[in-house]
């Protein structure tokens, strides 16, 4: 694929899709290209470079509404929201360093199209819960709009949810409308040291069920905690379990004290202040402990109570490392490189422990491996058939990002 088309605006993008249809050519949709290493390598004829669609269309802080073009830089948008005390509550992760790229290069469109959220997902939801509206071009070359700029408006939410996490396989997005929320004015994290993976699952479950309103829970085994840039974690000389509480200052202080009392049987306790807490949870969101490495990285999703049974078993058996986010339901696993990324064993163990209730996503491997191994959990026949019918309604000629998710 050597040719690149670079539309200047939404009308240009629609014309480009129409031209691709006329020429029977397929398109790889790109912003800054930071997520090209996520999913299968795209098998397209032309790169549709949307990087010129990078503006903020409207920001209405009082209405909690933000509309941007897809290539709007996430770092700039986050800074703009922070000036008004607001944020994207789903904590979009920055996986650039995980893939060997500099931090801070990702776009809002890339975050929404890949559909990944951060550690607050337990309480705030993921990207699809915050996408209110979308404009784009479908595979018929038709410009369309769905949803709206009012938080209460539900019209077209199904289209927004379908597009979120679709990896650009349904349409070329030209504008996104997102819900923003006030940023928590205070945050502290209770740290418990020395727990085994299994014991940490039980503690996180207990914490999430108590009245302290824990917004995030994670566990870093000793070999992962040692790599943290948060001094209190790297100097712990062992595993650490993190429980985040957010809100207004007095409430956070009281809830942290209540949480510490509920878990008073765990003697090794410390509290991270707002700054240290923010850094710790960003490292967890970005899978920073595995950045810069050469191993292959998986993200497994299981019931939180089963996290250790999958993660610790695979890490020990295959000589890797793991840590747990979302109360143990999300297992990050780094394994030594193998021609098949250990896909067979990873998915076998996942099926043995979780049955049909778990899935495994290959987050980092070279292009040859990602072309041969299914990076996303293979779909059940019924779900696969439904997925194909949905895609046929949006892109019957399969011109958008062919091969990106499934061969």
Secondary structure, DSSP 8 states (H G I E B T S, - for coil): --EEE--SSHHHHHHHHHHHHHHT--EEEESS-TTTTSSS----SEEEE-TT---EEEEEGGGTEEEE-TT-BHHHHHHHHHHTTEE-TT-----TGGGTS-TT--BHHHHHHHT---TTHHHH--GGGTEEEEEEE-TTS-EEEEE-S-TT--TTHHHHHHHTTSTTSS-EEEEEEEE-EE--SEEEEEEEES--HHHHHHHHHHHHTSTT-EEEEEEE-HHHHTT-SSHHHHTTSS-EEEEEEEESHHHHHHHHHHHHHHTTT---EEEE-HHHHHHHHHHHHTTGGGTT--SEEEEEE--GGGHHHHHHHHHHHHT-EEEEEGGGTEEEEEE---TTTTHHHHHHHHHHHHGGG-EEEEEE--HHHHHHS-SS----HHHHHHHHHHHHHH-TT--BSTTSS--
